[in-house]
Amino acid sequence: MTTEETPVVEKAANFIRNIVTDDLKSGKHQTIVTRFPPEPNGYLHIGHAKSICLNFGLARDFAGRCHLRFDDTNPTKEDIEYEDSIKENVKWLGFEWGEHMYYASDYFEKFYQYAQVLIEKGLAYVDSSSADEIRAMRGTLNEPGKESPFRDRSVAENLDLFARMRAGEFEDGSQVLRLKIDMTSPNINLRDPVIYRIKKVEHHRTGDAWCIYPMYDYAHCISDAIEGITHSICTLEFEDHRPLYDWVLDQLPVPCHPQQIEFARLNLNYTVMSKRKLLELVQEKLVDGWDDPRMPTLVGIRRRGFTPESIRAFCETIGVGKSDSLIDMSILEDAVREDLNVRAPRAMSVLRPLKVVVEGYPEGQTEEFEAANHPNAPEMGSRMVPFGKTVYIERDDFQEEPAKGFFRMAPGKEVRLRYAYIVKCESVVKDENGEIVEVRCSYDPESRGGSAPDGRKIKGTIHWVSAEHAVEAEVRLYDRLFSTPNPGGKNEPDYRTSLNPNSIEVLKGCKLEPSLAAATLEQRFQFERLGYFCLDSKDSHPGALVFNRTATLRDSWNQGKK
């Protein structure tokens, strides 16, 4: 992201920010260039959000630029659908790359030429061993590797074989190009790693122009160097790959040698972050697609109602470190609560309706009460809420035999209907099974607006929706996808066994105040006393509204509640 003339913004210190600060002060770099380099082989998840915020945030705060680069070197797994989603979600998070969008496939010819340079220097060779043979020769953490019988091929033979690989003369898997480094190195990544393999597969950008494709470790460092990246920031699992990153760049006449810096990836409890596992959840229909609101994907989180501001705040809160840790889901949920508490307009909705008839209130009469859209933000204005003889309240707001400390509606007790009147339960109506289906109340006509004219204290205030004016909707209550903090951990071989059976509850026939009929996508609301909700972006339609719960008003999970 280009941010010319942007001053440095004070942020929480971390070791990467300190490195960048020192490099600029010392004159090592005049400006910084970072990159976010996703592979277009899946949807971004909350872990990627941390990397996006880190790389684009550093560029913004230090008046540099951040590139968006697609590392599209494996055509068997890549798709334009993933690419489009990645671009959309980076923008949704609030970041722009301007003219600096690149593709590793743009450099295919350059990768090939650099590979020829390595062959000419005697630092790369074509290996005709099978994949299993190469794997066996690689050794283990405790045993050194063994040199390939093809390791000492001449430069001329290697150049010829490599050219024939490119020309398509060989079948997939029959030949690979390997670096010639050290088969006895304690770092397995330096034991003659494969840098090219044959894949006779069309690439979504280059078509059938290539049938050999570079490996990630080889292509990534060269891409960084070509683009003039100053700080190549990646997650901790690439720490053991840094010697290979540096070795490749040291052997080649590249424009610059970026510094690779590793940080701890984001691990979030009660979910899985592995692309493979997320794909399994989708393919096995254990979730409703990549954008299922229970998924940690950005498309899922967005559909659930999380804001980009809350994601950025979450990433800032958890910070940047060098040690892997498991972040509690409640921190993410708190971030969206804090954001929506400020920005979300209020509305009244009844999810489990119980009919209340206000006896004595004139039949057929409707009046309106002014309700603030936000109790602490008068600039957000107000709305008019209709009221009539029959209203709906939450079933949990009535108890025929009230428990101690229950101050909501109960026989003989007064309760305030928010914004409207004080009412008192006089009787109940039950069905043939003894279930309460209706409550009958008297009301105090002098208490319009909810205040008792004689000054008597009313302890309970509950929300309601006019039966005549209610908008009906389906509401989906989402919870954590897994019931254990670390699904698939060492004591649980199969992560699927801890899928939370209560991760979604679908409520039909919910009653919403009429203003919600005009709700738009990306608009979030606080349903008073219930939580934060948003219109579902896929299934909701005019006349058939569907709302998703983003978060409860407070964290109830850690108190053992669902």
Secondary structure by P-SEA (a helix, b strand, c coil): ccccccccccccccaaaaaaaaaaaaccccbbbbbbcccccccccaaaaaaaaaaaaaaaaacbbbbbcccccccccccaaaaaaaaaaaaaacccccccccccccaaaaaaaaaaaaaaaccbbbbcccaaaaaaacccccbbbbbbccccccaaaaaaaaaaaaacccccccbbbbbbcccccccccccccccbbbbccccccccccccccccaaaaaaaaaaaacccccccccccccaaaaaaaaaaaccccbbbbbbbccccccccccccaaaaaaaaaacccccccccccccaaaaaaacccaaaaaaaaaaaccccbbbbbbaaaaaaaaaaaaaccbbbbbbbcbbbbbbbccccccbbbbbbbbccccccccbbbbbbbcccccccccccccccccccccccccbbbbcccbbbbbbcccccccccccccccccccccccccccccccccccccccccccbbbbbbbbbbcccccccccccccccccccccccccbbbbcbbbbcccccccccccccccccccccccccccccccbbbbbbccccccccccccc
